[in-house]
Amino acid sequence: MIFDKLLVANRGEIACRVIRTARRMGLRTVAVYSEADAGALHVELADEAVLIGPAAARESYLRIDRLIDAARRSGAGAVHPGYGFLSENADFAEACAEAGLVFVGPPPAAIRAMGSKAAAKALMEKAGVPLVPGYHGAAQGEAALLAEAKRIGFPVLIKASAGGGGKGMRVVEREAEFSAALASAKREAAAAFGDDRVLVEKYLRRPRHIEMQVMADRHGNVLHLFERDCSLQRRHQKVIEEAPAPGLTAEQRRVMGEAAVAAARAVGYEGAGTVEFIAEGERFYFMEMNTRLQVEHPVTEMITGLDLVEWQLRVAAGERLPWRQETLQPRGHAIEARVYAEDPVRDFLPATGRLTRLRAPREDEIHVRVDTGVREGDEVGIHYDPMIAKLVVWDESRDAALRRLRAALAAYEIAGVTTNLGFLARIAAHPAFAAGEIDTDFIARHRPALVPPASPPSDEIVAGAALALLVEQEEESRAEASRSGDPWSPWHQRNGWRLNGDTYQDLRFEDGSGERSVRVHYRRGAYELEIGGRRLSARAERSRDGRLAVELGGARSRLAAVRHGREITILANGESWRLVHLDPLAPELEEDASAGRLTAPMPGRVLEVLVAVGARVARGQPLVVLEAMKMEHTIAAPADGVVARVAYAAGDLVEEGATLIAFEEGNDAAA
């Protein structure tokens, strides 16, 4: 190695992943962190850490000068950019070179060539790689872009020219929607990439998103490490990826792989990169090249047995790739599921909160891998991507890998924030997914099954919450008795004792749709629960791992119950339910005061206020545009009304639940 200390210019899961490989290779590591990340896992894992600025990424992780200064101060000889942030920024790569630092990635010229989607498509067109019909030119005025969209034919896809990840991307079905979609895409692209240029392409109805992993060294060797299918997406961002791509023939793999290698050669590529294609039927088209490591790289590692970060570092140090294309063969099947703090029922809005419980499935060296950048007790905030972890499974066949994915998702336990675990579990269990019938419209097409309307918890789940409270009461009673001078005092007992009557206790819960009650009858060594018109025998005890072993009506199960104040979260089989214990001895809950106002569904920054005081608005009319976790969210009027007050202006930060707009009394405009 020509360097022995590596600075990781990123945060979260990818920083942790790079640090672990670097440590295994004997390199010392330097983390960088913002003020919001002072206690983050990647900071703890690194040998050293340097503060680079405030929480906002534009003042910390996107500051080239501060990153270079951190490398100089720490004595690092190389910089790994991870993915996101500055990983595809040619200016950053050049700044590293000027500072005498090895940039673990491709040359600046390659980043520039592929960093602009428009320029990349022009380059691929010259190389004979098939392209989706579209416009990738320099004219960026609305009239010119609309004319091109009409030439291509609606529906069209507007895409940010300078980036990816679904940011700055809008599907436009008809001409009337073009102007608003273009403005929103340009605004989001400028915020995410500092560049509002876009391109316009024909929108394919049933495409698959297939990408090829490439690896190149500086000695002219370029290989592909097979494909990944990344078709399952929501909000144009991937949630499930797998390798190899289901149903792809050996001939298709060969042709697509050769096109990917040709694309990498055309720009003098070095290191790990991804050439992305969109495929429909037997045909495929070049979409873009990501000049960095991808989020979903673990599935490629699982089917090849290679550590891509290790080979990024080796290539950056000048080593040759030791393989030939014909000697590489994929083995088995791997699937990655991205676990996000988000609410699928609310159109996948990002969620925030503290991870009061975080239990991942058990990892092993072959079948199950969990890449994460957070721990139990960490906060999921508004400043960065809401991904909690990547769950990756492998087995000899796709069917076997799917079984492992279902089991691993069922074993995951997260409380404190809303997550997409149940949504992922429903994808993994869907017959069409099992059959490999996938494309980028899969989630939208099967949305009713994948994102069913919120429904109240079953009687069994409410009973589980009651049993969790009863076990907690028993534990508190025993603790009080052990501390007491009279451990046998009846005042330490919590068994619902009544003079000349049955021993029982009534427990009441709020489940979001109404009140639920459970009458608990105390029996010797057990309980009898009255719930939903039924009487069920019940037992429960806490196991060493903190979970509850429950027997209800003769059926046995295991669940986790996480208590936070009066809120109880029940976790079982990958799903979660939140209930509020209505304790008669506790202060009354505040009444809902949301009527007549529009509230923020998540914390974020106000980008635009679209109405003024006195304006009459109609249900569904866009009123406020929020930016949260690097994405734009348009908040619409929930009902007809007249605006009485606008509480925030563009640029203001808001908390979840904050009143954005108040309506005149008498207008039914509750958020």
Buried (B, 14 or more C-beta within 10 A) or exposed (E): BEBEBBBBBBBBBBBBBBBBBBBEBEBBBBBBBBBBBEEBBBBEBBBBBBBBBEBBBEBBBBBBEBBBBBBEEBEBBBBBBBBBBBBBBBEBBBBBEEBEBBBBBBBBBBBBBBBBBBBBBBBBEEBEBEBBEBBBEEEBEEEBBBBBBEEBEBBBBBBBBBBBBBBBBBEBEEEEBBEEBBBBBBBBBBBBBEBBBBBBBBBBEEBBBBBBBBBBBBEEBBBBBBBBBBBBBBBBBBBBBBBBBBEBEEEBBEEBBBBBBBBBBBBBBBBBBBBBBBBBEEEBBBBBBBBBBBBBBBBBBBBBEBBBBBBBBBBBBEBEBEBEBEEBEBEBBBBBBBBBBBBBBBEBBBBBBBBBBBBBBEBEEEBBBBBBBBEBEBBBBBBBBBBBBBBBBBBEEBEBBBBBBBBBBBBBBBBBBBBBBBBBBBBBBBEEBBEEBBBBBBBEBBEEEBBEEEEBBEBBBBBBBBBBBBBBBBEEBEEBBEEEEEEEEEEBBBBBEEEEEEEBBEBBBBBEEEEBBBBBBBEEEEBBBBBBEEEBBBBBEBEEEEBBBBBBEEEEEEBBBBBBEBBBBBBBBBBBBBBBBBEEEEEEEEEEEEEBBBBBBBBBBBBBBBBEEEBEBEEEBBBBBBBBBBBBBBBBBBBBBBBBEBBBEEEEEBEBEBBBBBBBEEBEBBB
